[in-house]
Amino acid sequence: MEWLVVVLNFLGQQILNVPAYLVGIITAVGLIALKRPAGAVIGGGLKAALGFLILGAGAGVVVGSLNPLGDLILRVTGAQGVIPTNEVITALASVEYGATSAYVLTLGFIVMLALARFTPLKYVFLTGHHMVFMALLLSVVLSVGFGPDLNWLVILIGALLLGVIMVVMPAFAHPWTKKITGDDTIAIGHFGTLGYIAAGAAGQATGQKSHSTEKINFPQGLKFLRDSMVATAISMVLIYLVFAVWGLIALPQQEAFDVFGSADAGAYIMAAFAQALQFGVGVAIILYGVRTILGELVPAFQGIAEKVVPGAKPALDIPLVFPFAANAVLIGFLASFLGGLISLALLATWLGPVFGLALILPGMVPHFFTGGGAGVYGNATGGRIGAVIGGFVNGVLITILPAILLLVLGELGFANSTFGDADFGWFGTLIGVSLLSGVPAVGVVLTILIAVVLVVVASIFQIRVVNTGWVPGAKRDAWLAVEAEKAEAEKAAEKAAAKAAAEPAAETKA
């Protein structure tokens, strides 16, 4: 059986763990199902894979730009605690649970395809790295709950839970996703979904009379800010320079210089400026990568929908929605970061001392990706106000939920790290609590019950809400339509007035 472990490890870690390979393969399969010629199959698969590699390159630039800023903020504020990092805890867990998670990942993907084929939940989750993170989380929690002698049970239950969570979360988010994208061909497959749904709901509740972030009217001299790349870069320049100057004031000079590896104050300030511009470059690369992926994957997926999983939709990573509201991404990111800071203060002054929760420091990367996504979802239903409130709510969730999850993972020996995004928090905690009895039979019943309830509730939601065409934020849409009519009427009146004023002048000249 050792060879099978090696093969499954290879498939799980080297192929399914790389979104570019996974999406390229799925695209090629779809094109084959459409009976496209070999050249089109190879070209389409490669282009989809390249799109994901471009997206990854952009994400790398963003992460590289944000890391020094996070370090600088940590040094000047003096906050100490845990920064949730999916990659770190995954690396820790893989040492002991890597083989188990490979089985869970491979079988979980099959369970997902079966659920997509035979239930109303026609979603195929394609965000490979999040599949790996969730597989490891489930492997760790279930291994401790069931014990080392029941590894086969860990694999079976873990695969079931992984397959379930990969089809139900895209379904719950889909009404808001459809509103953002304007069609029903793609879904979101990202384990920050609770934050996106909460952002959409918060936007609907608070922003019924708020215009879109993309309709911000800049003064004539600031028209250049309509370019999202420019606006993003300038915003980050301001943020970076504020903390850079703060660092010069609050820190010993050499410690401040070490953040950017600078030799003097001038080099230090310019290094901060350059990192801010790099952030804008990274966002631009991400948006281009998303457009490249969609150009190949969506047409190819029609083949899979027709042949393998009728009616299937690809569930893709959260940057998918960034091009639909680029201003909202930046607003959501900043609001999420603010929510994280306020939640950190709450943990330090109340939740920590009373309930024993750890301090969760706001990591720039999760706040950018999940906060940016939350901003887009909030903007879709609540405009500018929705983007701010939605991002803020997401920031609270990805601070409090990891703190709660850390209690469960702390018992498992990973107290110095935790998973960062919202769905890891609530789902991991729920599964962990279901295993607290220490009796395997009880744990099996409760975990299967959780899976069944999620599938049933999501199926009902899909049939009664998604399939019936419910549109979140309908009241705001009606208000926007009235506002648009008023604007058109005002334009028509201005034209008529200008024409009427011009006619007497023409007669006088005559």
C-alpha positions as CSV (number, residue, x, y, z in Angstrom):
1,M,0.0,0.0,0.0
2,E,3.0,2.3,0.3
3,W,3.1,2.9,-3.4
4,L,-0.6,4.0,-3.3
5,V,0.3,6.6,-0.6
6,V,3.1,7.9,-2.8
7,V,0.8,8.2,-5.8
8,L,-2.0,9.9,-3.8
9,N,0.5,12.2,-2.2
10,F,1.8,13.1,-5.7
11,L,-1.7,13.7,-7.0
12,G,-2.8,15.7,-3.9
13,Q,0.3,17.8,-3.3
14,Q,1.8,18.2,-6.8
15,I,-1.3,18.4,-9.0
16,L,-4.5,19.1,-7.0
17,N,-2.5,21.5,-4.8
18,V,-1.6,23.6,-7.9
19,P,-4.6,25.5,-9.1
20,A,-2.9,26.2,-12.5
21,Y,-2.6,22.4,-13.2
22,L,-6.0,21.6,-11.9
23,V,-7.8,24.3,-13.9
24,G,-5.7,23.5,-17.0
25,I,-6.7,19.8,-16.8
26,I,-10.4,20.7,-16.2
27,T,-10.3,23.1,-19.2
28,A,-8.8,20.5,-21.4
29,V,-11.4,17.9,-20.3
30,G,-14.1,20.4,-21.1
31,L,-12.7,21.1,-24.5
32,I,-12.4,17.4,-25.2
33,A,-16.1,16.9,-24.2
34,L,-16.9,19.7,-26.7
35,K,-15.0,17.6,-29.4
36,R,-12.5,20.4,-30.1
37,P,-9.4,19.6,-32.2
38,A,-6.2,18.6,-30.4
39,G,-4.6,22.0,-30.9
40,A,-7.5,23.8,-29.4
41,V,-7.5,21.4,-26.4
42,I,-3.8,21.9,-25.7
43,G,-3.9,25.6,-26.3
44,G,-7.0,26.2,-24.2
45,G,-5.7,24.1,-21.3
46,L,-2.3,25.8,-21.4
47,K,-3.9,29.3,-21.6
48,A,-6.1,28.6,-18.6
49,A,-3.1,27.3,-16.7
50,L,-1.1,30.3,-17.6
51,G,-3.9,32.5,-16.5
52,F,-3.7,31.0,-13.0
53,L,0.0,31.3,-13.0
54,I,-0.4,35.0,-13.9
55,L,-2.9,35.3,-11.0
56,G,-0.4,33.6,-8.7
57,A,2.4,35.9,-9.8
58,G,0.2,38.9,-9.0
59,A,-0.7,37.4,-5.7
60,G,3.1,36.9,-5.0
61,V,3.7,40.6,-5.8
62,V,0.9,41.7,-3.5
63,V,2.1,39.4,-0.7
64,G,5.7,40.6,-1.1
65,S,4.5,44.2,-0.9
66,L,2.3,43.6,2.2
67,N,4.8,41.7,4.3
68,P,7.0,44.7,5.1
69,L,4.0,46.8,5.9
70,G,2.7,44.1,8.3
71,D,6.1,43.9,10.0
72,L,6.2,47.7,10.2
73,I,2.7,47.9,11.8
74,L,3.6,45.2,14.3
75,R,6.8,47.0,15.3
76,V,5.3,50.5,15.7
77,T,2.1,49.3,17.5
78,G,3.9,46.8,19.7
79,A,1.0,44.3,19.4
80,Q,1.9,40.6,20.2
81,G,-0.2,37.6,19.2
82,V,-1.0,35.2,16.4
83,I,-1.2,36.1,12.8
84,P,-3.5,33.5,11.1
85,T,-1.5,32.0,8.2
86,N,-3.0,29.1,6.3
87,E,0.4,28.2,4.8
88,V,2.2,28.0,8.1
89,I,-0.3,25.7,9.9
90,T,-0.5,23.6,6.8
91,A,3.2,23.1,6.8
92,L,3.1,22.2,10.5
93,A,0.2,19.7,10.0
94,S,1.7,18.1,6.9
95,V,4.6,16.6,8.8
96,E,2.3,14.2,10.6
97,Y,-1.0,14.3,8.6
98,G,0.2,14.8,5.1
99,A,-0.5,11.2,3.9
100,T,-4.0,11.2,5.5
101,S,-4.8,14.6,3.9
102,A,-3.8,13.3,0.5
103,Y,-6.4,10.5,0.8
104,V,-9.0,13.0,2.1
105,L,-8.2,15.4,-0.7
106,T,-8.4,12.8,-3.5
107,L,-11.6,11.1,-2.3
108,G,-13.1,14.4,-1.3
109,F,-12.8,15.6,-4.9
110,I,-14.6,12.5,-6.0
111,V,-17.4,13.1,-3.4
112,M,-17.7,16.6,-4.6
113,L,-18.2,15.5,-8.3
114,A,-20.8,12.9,-7.1
115,L,-22.7,15.5,-5.2
116,A,-22.5,17.9,-8.1
117,R,-23.8,15.1,-10.4
118,F,-26.7,13.8,-8.3
119,T,-27.9,16.8,-6.2
120,P,-29.1,20.2,-7.1
121,L,-25.7,21.6,-6.0
122,K,-24.1,21.8,-9.5
123,Y,-20.8,23.4,-8.4
124,V,-17.2,22.1,-9.0
125,F,-14.7,23.7,-6.6
126,L,-11.5,24.5,-8.4
127,T,-9.5,26.5,-5.9
128,G,-6.8,23.9,-5.3
129,H,-4.9,25.5,-2.4
130,H,-8.0,25.9,-0.4
131,M,-8.9,22.3,-1.0
132,V,-5.5,21.3,0.5
133,F,-6.0,23.7,3.5
134,M,-9.4,22.2,4.3
135,A,-8.3,18.6,3.8
136,L,-5.5,19.2,6.3
137,L,-7.8,20.9,8.8
138,L,-10.2,18.0,8.6
139,S,-7.4,15.4,8.8
140,V,-6.0,16.9,12.0
141,V,-9.3,17.5,13.8
142,L,-10.7,14.0,12.9
143,S,-7.4,12.2,13.6
144,V,-7.4,13.5,17.2
145,G,-11.1,12.9,17.6
146,F,-11.1,9.3,16.4
147,G,-7.5,8.4,17.4
148,P,-4.6,6.9,15.5
149,D,-6.1,3.4,15.1
150,L,-9.0,4.6,13.0
151,N,-7.2,6.3,10.2
152,W,-9.5,4.7,7.6
153,L,-12.5,6.3,9.4
154,V,-10.7,9.7,9.4
155,I,-10.2,9.4,5.6
156,L,-13.8,8.4,4.9
157,I,-15.4,11.1,7.1
158,G,-12.9,13.7,6.1
159,A,-13.6,13.0,2.4
160,L,-17.3,13.3,3.0
161,L,-17.0,16.6,4.8
162,L,-14.6,18.0,2.3
163,G,-16.8,17.1,-0.6
164,V,-19.8,18.6,1.1
165,I,-18.3,21.9,2.1
166,M,-17.0,22.4,-1.5
167,V,-20.5,22.3,-3.0
168,V,-22.6,23.9,-0.3
169,M,-20.6,27.1,0.2
170,P,-20.7,28.2,-3.5
171,A,-24.4,27.5,-3.4
172,F,-25.0,29.7,-0.4
173,A,-23.0,32.6,-1.9
174,H,-24.4,32.3,-5.4
175,P,-27.3,34.8,-5.4
176,W,-24.7,37.5,-4.5
177,T,-22.2,36.1,-6.9
178,K,-24.7,36.2,-9.8
179,K,-25.5,39.8,-8.9
180,I,-21.8,40.8,-9.1
181,T,-21.0,38.9,-12.3
182,G,-24.3,39.5,-14.1
183,D,-24.7,35.9,-15.2
184,D,-25.0,32.4,-14.0
185,T,-22.0,30.7,-15.5
186,I,-19.4,31.0,-12.7
187,A,-19.4,30.7,-8.9
188,I,-17.0,31.5,-6.0
189,G,-15.0,28.6,-4.5
190,H,-13.2,30.1,-1.6
191,F,-13.3,29.3,2.1
192,G,-13.9,32.9,3.1
193,T,-17.5,32.6,1.9
194,L,-19.2,33.3,5.3
195,G,-17.5,36.7,5.2
196,Y,-18.8,37.4,1.7
197,I,-22.4,36.4,2.5
198,A,-22.3,38.5,5.7
199,A,-20.9,41.4,3.6
200,G,-23.7,41.1,1.0
201,A,-26.3,40.9,3.8
202,A,-24.8,43.9,5.6
203,G,-24.7,45.9,2.4
204,Q,-28.4,45.1,1.8
205,A,-29.3,46.2,5.3
206,T,-27.3,49.5,5.4
207,G,-26.8,50.7,1.8
208,Q,-30.2,50.8,0.2
209,K,-29.7,54.4,-1.0
210,S,-26.0,54.3,-1.8
211,H,-24.4,54.5,-5.2
212,S,-21.7,52.0,-6.4
213,T,-18.1,52.5,-5.5
214,E,-17.4,52.4,-9.3
215,K,-19.6,55.6,-9.7
216,I,-17.5,57.8,-7.5
217,N,-17.5,61.3,-9.0
218,F,-14.0,62.7,-8.9
219,P,-13.3,66.4,-9.4
220,Q,-11.9,67.2,-12.9
221,G,-8.4,67.4,-11.5
222,L,-8.7,64.0,-10.0
223,K,-10.1,62.1,-13.0
224,F,-6.9,60.0,-13.1
225,L,-8.2,58.3,-9.9
226,R,-10.8,56.5,-12.0
227,D,-8.0,54.2,-13.1
228,S,-8.2,51.5,-10.4
229,M,-4.5,50.7,-10.6
230,V,-3.6,54.3,-10.1
231,A,-6.1,54.7,-7.2
232,T,-4.9,51.6,-5.5
233,A,-1.3,52.6,-5.8
234,I,-1.9,56.1,-4.4
235,S,-3.9,54.7,-1.5
236,M,-1.2,52.3,-0.6
237,V,1.4,55.0,-0.9
238,L,-0.4,57.1,1.7
239,I,-0.8,54.1,4.0
240,Y,2.8,53.1,3.6
241,L,4.2,56.6,4.1
242,V,2.1,57.2,7.2
243,F,3.5,54.1,8.9
244,A,7.0,54.7,7.5
245,V,7.1,58.1,9.1
246,W,5.5,56.7,12.3
247,G,8.3,54.1,12.3
248,L,11.0,56.7,12.1
249,I,9.5,58.5,15.1
250,A,8.6,55.5,17.3
251,L,11.4,53.1,16.6
252,P,15.2,53.2,17.0
253,Q,16.6,54.4,13.7
254,Q,18.4,51.2,12.8
255,E,15.4,49.0,13.6
256,A,13.2,51.1,11.3
257,F,15.8,50.9,8.5
258,D,15.9,47.1,8.9
259,V,12.3,46.8,7.9
260,F,13.2,47.6,4.3
261,G,16.9,46.9,4.5
262,S,17.7,50.6,4.0
263,A,20.9,52.4,4.8
264,D,19.5,55.8,5.6
265,A,16.2,57.8,6.0
266,G,16.0,58.7,2.3
267,A,16.4,55.1,1.1
268,Y,13.9,54.0,3.8
269,I,11.2,56.4,2.6
270,M,11.7,55.6,-1.0
271,A,11.7,51.8,-0.3
272,A,8.3,52.3,1.4
273,F,7.1,54.3,-1.7
274,A,8.4,51.5,-4.1
275,Q,6.6,48.8,-2.1
276,A,3.3,50.7,-2.3
277,L,3.7,51.0,-6.1
278,Q,4.5,47.3,-6.2
279,F,1.1,46.6,-4.6
280,G,-0.7,48.4,-7.4
281,V,1.3,46.3,-10.0
282,G,0.3,43.1,-8.2
283,V,-3.4,44.0,-8.3
284,A,-3.2,44.8,-12.0
285,I,-1.5,41.4,-12.7
286,I,-4.2,39.6,-10.7
287,L,-7.0,41.3,-12.7
288,Y,-5.3,40.3,-16.0
289,G,-4.9,36.7,-14.8
290,V,-8.6,36.5,-13.9
291,R,-9.6,37.7,-17.4
292,T,-7.3,35.2,-19.0
293,I,-8.7,32.3,-17.0
294,L,-12.3,33.2,-17.6
295,G,-11.7,33.5,-21.3
296,E,-10.7,29.9,-21.5
297,L,-12.4,28.1,-18.6
298,V,-16.0,29.3,-19.0
299,P,-16.4,28.1,-22.6
300,A,-14.6,24.8,-21.8
301,F,-16.8,24.2,-18.8
302,Q,-19.8,23.9,-21.0
303,G,-18.4,20.6,-22.1
304,I,-18.1,19.3,-18.6
305,A,-21.6,20.6,-17.8
306,E,-23.0,18.7,-20.8
307,K,-21.0,15.4,-20.5
308,V,-19.9,14.9,-16.9
309,V,-21.9,17.1,-14.5
310,P,-24.9,18.5,-16.3
311,G,-25.5,22.1,-15.3
312,A,-22.2,22.4,-13.5
313,K,-20.6,25.7,-12.7
314,P,-16.9,26.3,-11.9
315,A,-16.3,27.6,-8.4
316,L,-13.2,29.8,-8.6
317,D,-10.9,31.8,-6.3
318,I,-12.1,35.1,-4.9
319,P,-10.0,37.4,-7.2
320,L,-12.5,36.3,-9.8
321,V,-14.8,39.1,-8.6
322,F,-12.2,41.9,-8.3
323,P,-12.5,43.2,-11.9
324,F,-16.3,43.8,-11.4
325,A,-15.7,46.5,-8.7
326,A,-12.0,47.4,-8.4
327,N,-12.7,50.4,-6.2
328,A,-14.7,48.2,-3.8
329,V,-11.7,45.9,-3.4
330,L,-9.6,48.6,-2.0
331,I,-12.4,50.0,0.2
332,G,-13.2,46.5,1.5
333,F,-9.5,45.8,2.2
334,L,-9.1,48.9,4.3
335,A,-12.5,48.5,6.1
336,S,-11.6,44.8,6.9
337,F,-8.2,45.8,8.3
338,L,-10.0,48.4,10.5
339,G,-12.4,45.7,11.6
340,G,-9.4,43.5,12.5
341,L,-7.8,46.2,14.5
342,I,-11.0,47.0,16.5
343,S,-11.5,43.2,17.1
344,L,-7.9,42.9,18.3
345,A,-8.6,45.6,20.8
346,L,-11.8,43.7,21.9
347,L,-9.8,40.5,22.3
348,A,-7.2,42.3,24.3
349,T,-9.6,44.1,26.7
350,W,-12.5,41.6,27.1
351,L,-12.7,38.4,25.1
352,G,-9.1,37.4,25.9
353,P,-9.2,37.9,29.7
354,V,-12.8,36.5,30.0
355,F,-12.9,33.6,27.6
356,G,-9.2,32.9,27.2
357,L,-9.1,33.7,23.5
358,A,-5.7,34.5,21.9
359,L,-4.8,37.9,20.4
360,I,-5.3,37.6,16.6
361,L,-3.2,40.2,14.8
362,P,-4.6,41.4,11.4
363,G,-2.5,39.9,8.6
364,M,-2.4,42.1,5.6
365,V,-2.8,39.3,3.1
366,P,-6.0,37.7,4.3
367,H,-7.5,41.1,4.9
368,F,-6.7,42.1,1.3
369,F,-8.1,39.0,-0.4
370,T,-11.1,38.3,1.8
371,G,-11.7,42.0,2.7
372,G,-11.4,43.0,-0.9
373,G,-13.9,40.2,-1.9
374,A,-16.2,41.3,1.0
375,G,-16.1,44.9,-0.3
376,V,-17.2,43.7,-3.8
377,Y,-20.1,41.7,-2.3
378,G,-21.1,44.6,0.0
379,N,-21.0,47.0,-2.9
380,A,-23.3,44.8,-5.0
381,T,-26.1,45.2,-2.5
382,G,-25.2,48.4,-0.6
383,G,-23.0,50.5,-2.8
384,R,-20.3,52.5,-1.0
385,I,-21.8,52.1,2.4
386,G,-22.2,48.4,1.8
387,A,-18.5,48.1,0.7
388,V,-17.4,49.7,3.9
389,I,-19.7,47.8,6.3
390,G,-19.2,44.5,4.4
391,G,-15.4,44.8,4.6
392,F,-15.6,45.7,8.3
393,V,-17.8,42.8,9.1
394,N,-15.4,40.5,7.3
395,G,-12.5,41.9,9.3
396,V,-14.4,41.1,12.6
397,L,-15.1,37.5,11.4
398,I,-11.6,36.7,10.3
399,T,-10.3,37.9,13.7
400,I,-12.8,36.4,16.1
401,L,-13.4,33.0,14.3
402,P,-9.6,32.1,14.1
403,A,-9.4,33.0,17.8
404,I,-12.1,30.5,18.6
405,L,-10.7,27.8,16.2
406,L,-7.3,28.3,18.0
407,L,-8.8,26.8,21.1
408,V,-9.5,23.6,19.3
409,L,-6.2,23.5,17.4
410,G,-4.4,24.4,20.7
411,E,-5.4,21.0,22.1
412,L,-4.0,19.4,18.9
413,G,-0.5,21.0,19.4
414,F,-0.8,23.9,17.0
415,A,-1.3,26.7,19.4
416,N,1.1,29.1,17.7
417,S,-0.8,29.2,14.4
418,T,-4.3,28.9,13.1
419,F,-6.2,29.0,9.8
420,G,-7.2,32.4,8.7
421,D,-10.4,32.6,6.6
422,A,-13.9,32.5,7.9
423,D,-15.0,29.1,6.8
424,F,-12.1,27.4,8.3
425,G,-13.1,29.0,11.6
426,W,-16.7,28.1,11.8
427,F,-16.5,24.7,10.1
428,G,-13.3,23.5,11.9
429,T,-14.8,24.6,15.3
430,L,-18.1,22.8,14.5
431,I,-16.4,19.5,13.6
432,G,-14.0,19.8,16.6
433,V,-17.0,20.3,19.0
434,S,-18.8,17.3,17.5
435,L,-15.8,15.1,18.5
436,L,-15.5,16.3,22.1
437,S,-17.2,13.3,23.6
438,G,-14.2,11.1,22.7
439,V,-16.5,8.3,21.6
440,P,-15.9,7.4,17.9
441,A,-19.5,6.2,17.3
442,V,-20.9,9.5,18.6
443,G,-18.4,11.5,16.5
444,V,-19.3,9.5,13.4
445,V,-23.0,10.1,13.9
446,L,-22.6,13.8,14.6
447,T,-20.2,14.5,11.7
448,I,-22.4,12.6,9.2
449,L,-25.4,14.5,10.6
450,I,-23.6,17.8,10.0
451,A,-22.8,16.8,6.4
452,V,-26.4,15.7,5.7
453,V,-27.9,18.8,7.2
454,L,-25.6,21.1,5.2
455,V,-26.4,19.3,1.9
456,V,-30.2,19.3,2.6
457,V,-30.2,23.0,3.6
458,A,-28.0,24.0,0.7
459,S,-30.2,22.0,-1.7
460,I,-33.3,23.7,-0.4
461,F,-31.6,27.1,-0.7
462,Q,-30.5,26.2,-4.3
463,I,-34.0,25.2,-5.3
464,R,-36.1,27.8,-3.5
465,V,-33.7,30.8,-3.6
466,V,-31.0,30.5,-6.3
467,N,-33.1,28.7,-9.0
468,T,-36.1,31.0,-8.5
469,G,-33.9,34.0,-9.4
470,W,-34.0,35.8,-6.0
471,V,-32.0,39.0,-6.4
472,P,-30.4,40.4,-3.2
473,G,-30.6,44.2,-2.9
474,A,-33.7,44.6,-5.0
475,K,-34.9,47.7,-3.2
476,R,-31.6,49.4,-3.9
477,D,-31.9,48.4,-7.5
478,A,-35.3,50.0,-7.7
479,W,-33.9,53.2,-6.1
480,L,-31.0,53.2,-8.6
481,A,-33.4,52.9,-11.5
482,V,-35.4,55.9,-10.2
483,E,-32.2,57.8,-9.8
484,A,-31.1,56.9,-13.3
485,E,-34.5,58.1,-14.7
486,K,-34.1,61.4,-12.8
487,A,-30.6,61.9,-14.1
488,E,-31.8,61.2,-17.7
489,A,-34.7,63.7,-17.2
490,E,-32.3,66.3,-15.9
491,K,-30.0,65.8,-18.9
492,A,-33.0,66.1,-21.3
493,A,-34.1,69.3,-19.5
494,E,-30.7,70.8,-19.7
495,K,-30.5,70.0,-23.4
496,A,-33.9,71.6,-24.0
497,A,-32.9,74.7,-22.1
498,A,-29.6,75.0,-24.0
499,K,-31.5,74.6,-27.3
500,A,-34.1,77.2,-26.3
501,A,-31.4,79.7,-25.3
502,A,-29.6,79.2,-28.6
503,E,-32.6,79.8,-30.8
504,P,-33.2,83.5,-29.9
505,A,-29.4,84.2,-30.2
506,A,-29.5,82.7,-33.7
507,E,-32.6,84.9,-34.6
508,T,-30.8,88.0,-33.3
509,K,-27.8,87.4,-35.5
510,A,-30.1,86.9,-38.5
